[in-house]
């Protein structure tokens, strides 16, 4: 039996899921900055995290795969501008 959440905790959880797309966009923007500065193995790690954030922001999987194949931070920023 899962523990009961207080009203405060329930409000925090509810607000998180209501703002999930905005949080995803913000985290994706931060990851793009890291993508500019990274290379090699670190770049792969940043891309994995970026893909997750782009999904949360609402980008279709096909578009995310295209952005990943192009490996261009500029294209990712262009895609994110549609959500801002």
N, C-alpha and C positions, 0 to 999 in steps of 0.2 A: 504494500500500500504506500503510494507516494506521499511525502509530507505535504501538509497544507501550506499554501503561501499566504502571507499577510496581504492586506489590501495594498500596501505600499509596494510590495514585491510584484503583485499582479499588475499594478499600474506601470511599473518599470518594464515588465515583460511586454505588455500591450503596446507601450510607446515604442519599444525597440522594433516590433514587427510592423508597426505603422510607418516607421521611418527607415525601414530596411533598405529601400532603394536609394534614398539620399545618403545613407551611410556607405552603401556600396560605391556610389559615385565618388564620394570623398576619398575613400580608401583606394579606389582605382586611380584617382589623380595623384595620390601620394606614390603609388606603385610606378606610375609612368615616370615620375621624377627619378626614382631609383633605377628604372630601366635605362634612362639616358646615361647614367653613370656606371652601370655594371657591364660586365663582359664575361664570357666563358660560363663556368658552372653557376656562378652567382646570377647571371642573366636568366638561366633556365629556372632557377628557384623563384626569381621575381615574376617570370611569366606564369608559373603555376599559381602563384598568389593572385596575380592580376586577372587571370581567367576566372577565378572564383569570384572576385569583386565585380567583374563585368557581368557575370550571370546574375548576381544579386541586384545589379543596377537595371537589369531588364534587357540586355542585348541578346539576340538570338544566338544559339550555339553555332550556326553556320557562319555568322558574321565574326564571332570570336575565333573560330578556326581560321578564317581568312586573315584576320589581323595577326594571328600567331604565325601563319605561314609567311607573311610579309615581314615580320619582325621589325616593325617600324613604329617607334613611339609617336611620331607625328600623325600616323593614321589612327592610332588609338585616341589621341586627343581630338581629332576631327569627329570620330564616332561619339565621343563623350560630350562634345559641344551640343549635340542634338538633345541631350537630356538636361542641360543646364538652363 
